[in-house]
């Protein structure tokens, strides 16, 4: 079968520009790639959008691809793991999901539950919005980038709807016949490697995996290696879905 379309479900706070390089490199590697703009990120709608709205945005893309007869491989980063998990439900053209330094959340649990029920020290709640504390973001998000790049990408961060963190997940694709894989980021200060490993264990012994020596955002620090990992996992998963 032809290569699936890589549907990128980003995490919280980041504007779409942070994924531009990887999307272009995936195209060069022969993949069609689509970055989904989440409604919970940077929204000014009142009330702010929540998980259901993000899921709808992803499913809209998946539905369009299905109408074109195209298969999709979902790549969820960070909070995008939660969104992607729920968006794959009932989508027959999804042939797999890759979690990248991402939350693998059991049905009935919310992001905030996995954070111990309260925001992390570098997260700042302002009413219905959640921000990253500027004085901590360089080390948390961009610890493997130089100072100039840290400053650049910090300006491309915005708020995320607090509702995203409080809404329970309603789907576990790894229990519903969807092949899953995990890309570990060993130097991640936002979602530590050991936590990634604990969550990835839910995917089962058949789940494929790749490991990158990077911080939370390999799409900025080592985009070439990230694309290589995606290609490797897609090839390994191909035997499962072909």
One Martini backbone bead per residue (centre of mass of N, CA, C, O) as a GRO file, in nm:
protein
  242
    1UNK     BB    1   0.102   0.032   0.011
    2UNK     BB    2   0.079   0.343   0.058
    3UNK     BB    3   0.160   0.604   0.218
    4UNK     BB    4   0.078   0.762   0.483
    5UNK     BB    5  -0.061   1.015   0.648
    6UNK     BB    6   0.074   1.261   0.850
    7UNK     BB    7  -0.086   1.338   1.159
    8UNK     BB    8  -0.042   1.626   1.346
    9UNK     BB    9  -0.058   1.641   1.708
   10UNK     BB   10  -0.014   1.876   1.911
   11UNK     BB   11   0.056   2.053   2.173
   12UNK     BB   12   0.085   2.277   2.394
   13UNK     BB   13   0.140   2.639   2.320
   14UNK     BB   14   0.208   2.585   2.025
   15UNK     BB   15   0.273   2.702   1.731
   16UNK     BB   16   0.282   2.593   1.404
   17UNK     BB   17   0.580   2.682   1.325
   18UNK     BB   18   0.740   2.448   1.480
   19UNK     BB   19   0.655   2.228   1.231
   20UNK     BB   20   0.756   2.311   0.946
   21UNK     BB   21   1.020   2.149   0.904
   22UNK     BB   22   0.905   1.860   0.935
   23UNK     BB   23   0.694   1.874   0.715
   24UNK     BB   24   0.898   1.921   0.486
   25UNK     BB   25   1.070   1.662   0.536
   26UNK     BB   26   0.840   1.462   0.488
   27UNK     BB   27   0.793   1.542   0.197
   28UNK     BB   28   1.081   1.468   0.100
   29UNK     BB   29   1.029   1.157   0.206
   30UNK     BB   30   0.716   1.101   0.080
   31UNK     BB   31   0.519   1.254   0.272
   32UNK     BB   32   0.223   1.330   0.382
   33UNK     BB   33   0.160   1.634   0.582
   34UNK     BB   34  -0.040   1.728   0.878
   35UNK     BB   35  -0.119   2.013   1.063
   36UNK     BB   36  -0.304   2.060   1.349
   37UNK     BB   37  -0.511   2.308   1.459
   38UNK     BB   38  -0.576   2.398   1.771
   39UNK     BB   39  -0.842   2.532   1.973
   40UNK     BB   40  -0.683   2.553   2.262
   41UNK     BB   41  -0.466   2.728   2.108
   42UNK     BB   42  -0.499   3.071   2.142
   43UNK     BB   43  -0.776   3.117   2.223
   44UNK     BB   44  -1.070   3.371   2.235
   45UNK     BB   45  -1.300   3.216   2.302
   46UNK     BB   46  -1.636   3.228   2.453
   47UNK     BB   47  -1.563   2.985   2.565
   48UNK     BB   48  -1.318   2.790   2.573
   49UNK     BB   49  -1.188   2.542   2.437
   50UNK     BB   50  -1.174   2.184   2.414
   51UNK     BB   51  -1.123   1.860   2.360
   52UNK     BB   52  -1.359   1.819   2.160
   53UNK     BB   53  -1.256   2.035   1.956
   54UNK     BB   54  -0.990   1.897   1.887
   55UNK     BB   55  -1.106   1.630   1.792
   56UNK     BB   56  -1.271   1.753   1.562
   57UNK     BB   57  -1.030   1.864   1.403
   58UNK     BB   58  -0.896   1.589   1.350
   59UNK     BB   59  -1.145   1.439   1.227
   60UNK     BB   60  -1.171   1.622   0.984
   61UNK     BB   61  -0.908   1.534   0.852
   62UNK     BB   62  -0.962   1.229   0.848
   63UNK     BB   63  -1.221   1.250   0.676
   64UNK     BB   64  -1.093   1.371   0.424
   65UNK     BB   65  -0.901   1.137   0.371
   66UNK     BB   66  -1.114   0.918   0.344
   67UNK     BB   67  -1.254   1.054   0.094
   68UNK     BB   68  -0.960   1.004  -0.065
   69UNK     BB   69  -0.844   0.714   0.023
   70UNK     BB   70  -0.672   0.773   0.291
   71UNK     BB   71  -0.428   0.707   0.507
   72UNK     BB   72  -0.345   0.727   0.868
   73UNK     BB   73  -0.081   0.867   1.079
   74UNK     BB   74  -0.063   0.938   1.411
   75UNK     BB   75   0.097   1.229   1.572
   76UNK     BB   76   0.163   1.269   1.921
   77UNK     BB   77   0.231   1.556   2.125
   78UNK     BB   78   0.196   1.528   2.431
   79UNK     BB   79  -0.119   1.635   2.451
   80UNK     BB   80  -0.165   1.492   2.170
   81UNK     BB   81  -0.215   1.212   2.289
   82UNK     BB   82  -0.499   1.265   2.392
   83UNK     BB   83  -0.627   1.369   2.130
   84UNK     BB   84  -0.552   1.134   1.941
   85UNK     BB   85  -0.688   0.904   2.093
   86UNK     BB   86  -0.981   1.027   2.048
   87UNK     BB   87  -0.970   1.071   1.730
   88UNK     BB   88  -0.947   0.758   1.641
   89UNK     BB   89  -1.227   0.705   1.702
   90UNK     BB   90  -1.392   0.556   1.431
   91UNK     BB   91  -1.132   0.558   1.232
   92UNK     BB   92  -1.070   0.351   0.960
   93UNK     BB   93  -0.797   0.510   0.836
   94UNK     BB   94  -0.639   0.431   1.090
   95UNK     BB   95  -0.312   0.260   1.123
   96UNK     BB   96  -0.194   0.455   1.358
   97UNK     BB   97   0.006   0.548   1.660
   98UNK     BB   98   0.224   0.816   1.766
   99UNK     BB   99   0.412   0.874   2.049
  100UNK     BB  100   0.566   1.195   2.158
  101UNK     BB  101   0.627   1.284   2.441
  102UNK     BB  102   0.349   1.150   2.553
  103UNK     BB  103   0.025   1.108   2.652
  104UNK     BB  104  -0.094   0.811   2.818
  105UNK     BB  105  -0.442   0.784   2.873
  106UNK     BB  106  -0.670   0.667   3.056
  107UNK     BB  107  -0.975   0.597   3.088
  108UNK     BB  108  -1.107   0.867   3.294
  109UNK     BB  109  -0.854   1.044   3.257
  110UNK     BB  110  -0.661   1.326   3.313
  111UNK     BB  111  -0.399   1.524   3.284
  112UNK     BB  112  -0.407   1.623   3.582
  113UNK     BB  113  -0.389   1.343   3.706
  114UNK     BB  114  -0.088   1.289   3.592
  115UNK     BB  115   0.007   1.558   3.772
  116UNK     BB  116  -0.139   1.514   4.067
  117UNK     BB  117  -0.386   1.744   4.045
  118UNK     BB  118  -0.163   1.963   3.961
  119UNK     BB  119   0.027   2.194   3.867
  120UNK     BB  120   0.314   2.270   3.754
  121UNK     BB  121   0.555   2.500   3.831
  122UNK     BB  122   0.560   2.603   3.509
  123UNK     BB  123   0.257   2.650   3.554
  124UNK     BB  124   0.003   2.908   3.464
  125UNK     BB  125  -0.289   3.021   3.600
  126UNK     BB  126  -0.548   3.225   3.414
  127UNK     BB  127  -0.815   3.109   3.472
  128UNK     BB  128  -0.887   2.961   3.153
  129UNK     BB  129  -0.566   2.977   3.144
  130UNK     BB  130  -0.248   2.840   3.024
  131UNK     BB  131   0.089   2.893   3.114
  132UNK     BB  132   0.423   2.952   3.070
  133UNK     BB  133   0.692   3.022   3.248
  134UNK     BB  134   0.932   3.221   3.128
  135UNK     BB  135   1.169   3.156   3.345
  136UNK     BB  136   1.136   2.818   3.264
  137UNK     BB  137   1.119   2.734   2.955
  138UNK     BB  138   1.407   2.686   2.858
  139UNK     BB  139   1.450   2.428   3.043
  140UNK     BB  140   1.187   2.267   2.978
  141UNK     BB  141   1.160   2.291   2.646
  142UNK     BB  142   1.483   2.412   2.548
  143UNK     BB  143   1.756   2.260   2.664
  144UNK     BB  144   1.874   2.177   2.349
  145UNK     BB  145   1.916   2.482   2.307
  146UNK     BB  146   2.016   2.774   2.235
  147UNK     BB  147   1.965   3.091   2.340
  148UNK     BB  148   1.854   3.203   2.073
  149UNK     BB  149   1.643   2.979   2.024
  150UNK     BB  150   1.489   3.004   2.283
  151UNK     BB  151   1.391   3.292   2.237
  152UNK     BB  152   1.243   3.243   1.974
  153UNK     BB  153   1.038   3.007   2.074
  154UNK     BB  154   0.905   3.161   2.311
  155UNK     BB  155   0.743   3.357   2.112
  156UNK     BB  156   0.573   3.079   2.006
  157UNK     BB  157   0.399   3.109   2.264
  158UNK     BB  158   0.096   3.023   2.439
  159UNK     BB  159  -0.208   2.954   2.530
  160UNK     BB  160  -0.418   2.723   2.715
  161UNK     BB  161  -0.682   2.553   2.785
  162UNK     BB  162  -0.786   2.432   3.088
  163UNK     BB  163  -0.988   2.212   2.986
  164UNK     BB  164  -0.782   2.009   2.870
  165UNK     BB  165  -0.672   1.917   3.165
  166UNK     BB  166  -0.978   1.826   3.287
  167UNK     BB  167  -1.046   1.617   3.065
  168UNK     BB  168  -1.139   1.315   3.008
  169UNK     BB  169  -1.075   1.028   2.867
  170UNK     BB  170  -1.243   0.806   2.598
  171UNK     BB  171  -0.966   0.655   2.490
  172UNK     BB  172  -0.792   0.329   2.386
  173UNK     BB  173  -0.632   0.233   2.112
  174UNK     BB  174  -0.456  -0.012   2.228
  175UNK     BB  175  -0.753  -0.166   2.283
  176UNK     BB  176  -0.869  -0.115   1.957
  177UNK     BB  177  -0.650  -0.220   1.725
  178UNK     BB  178  -0.427   0.005   1.735
  179UNK     BB  179  -0.132   0.069   1.641
  180UNK     BB  180   0.153   0.140   1.853
  181UNK     BB  181   0.388   0.406   1.939
  182UNK     BB  182   0.718   0.530   2.066
  183UNK     BB  183   0.884   0.846   2.133
  184UNK     BB  184   1.170   0.904   2.296
  185UNK     BB  185   1.291   1.167   2.531
  186UNK     BB  186   1.568   1.175   2.738
  187UNK     BB  187   1.592   1.519   2.789
  188UNK     BB  188   1.321   1.569   2.924
  189UNK     BB  189   1.169   1.834   3.136
  190UNK     BB  190   0.852   1.800   3.102
  191UNK     BB  191   0.870   1.473   3.023
  192UNK     BB  192   1.010   1.242   3.163
  193UNK     BB  193   1.144   0.950   3.072
  194UNK     BB  194   1.020   0.772   3.301
  195UNK     BB  195   0.729   0.859   3.236
  196UNK     BB  196   0.718   0.764   2.948
  197UNK     BB  197   0.766   0.465   3.016
  198UNK     BB  198   0.518   0.420   3.193
  199UNK     BB  199   0.308   0.492   2.973
  200UNK     BB  200   0.407   0.303   2.737
  201UNK     BB  201   0.337   0.029   2.881
  202UNK     BB  202   0.029   0.033   2.791
  203UNK     BB  203   0.082  -0.061   2.482
  204UNK     BB  204   0.260  -0.297   2.499
  205UNK     BB  205   0.486  -0.541   2.368
  206UNK     BB  206   0.419  -0.464   2.049
  207UNK     BB  207   0.530  -0.196   2.065
  208UNK     BB  208   0.691   0.044   1.919
  209UNK     BB  209   1.030   0.207   1.915
  210UNK     BB  210   1.199   0.522   1.988
  211UNK     BB  211   1.516   0.706   2.041
  212UNK     BB  212   1.589   1.037   2.168
  213UNK     BB  213   1.840   1.288   2.220
  214UNK     BB  214   1.612   1.494   2.375
  215UNK     BB  215   1.394   1.709   2.426
  216UNK     BB  216   1.061   1.807   2.394
  217UNK     BB  217   1.165   1.939   2.090
  218UNK     BB  218   1.276   1.775   1.815
  219UNK     BB  219   1.151   1.962   1.586
  220UNK     BB  220   1.390   2.177   1.664
  221UNK     BB  221   1.671   2.022   1.731
  222UNK     BB  222   1.612   1.717   1.553
  223UNK     BB  223   1.445   1.679   1.275
  224UNK     BB  224   1.592   1.454   1.119
  225UNK     BB  225   1.570   1.234   1.340
  226UNK     BB  226   1.266   1.236   1.359
  227UNK     BB  227   1.205   1.149   1.069
  228UNK     BB  228   1.355   0.883   1.089
  229UNK     BB  229   1.173   0.763   1.314
  230UNK     BB  230   0.910   0.772   1.159
  231UNK     BB  231   0.998   0.594   0.924
  232UNK     BB  232   1.072   0.345   1.090
  233UNK     BB  233   0.792   0.298   1.224
  234UNK     BB  234   0.625   0.278   0.969
  235UNK     BB  235   0.773   0.028   0.860
  236UNK     BB  236   0.714  -0.157   1.108
  237UNK     BB  237   0.391  -0.115   1.094
  238UNK     BB  238   0.317  -0.216   0.810
  239UNK     BB  239   0.287  -0.524   0.877
  240UNK     BB  240   0.023  -0.474   1.047
  241UNK     BB  241  -0.160  -0.303   0.817
  242UNK     BB  242  -0.110  -0.471   0.529
   0.00000   0.00000   0.00000
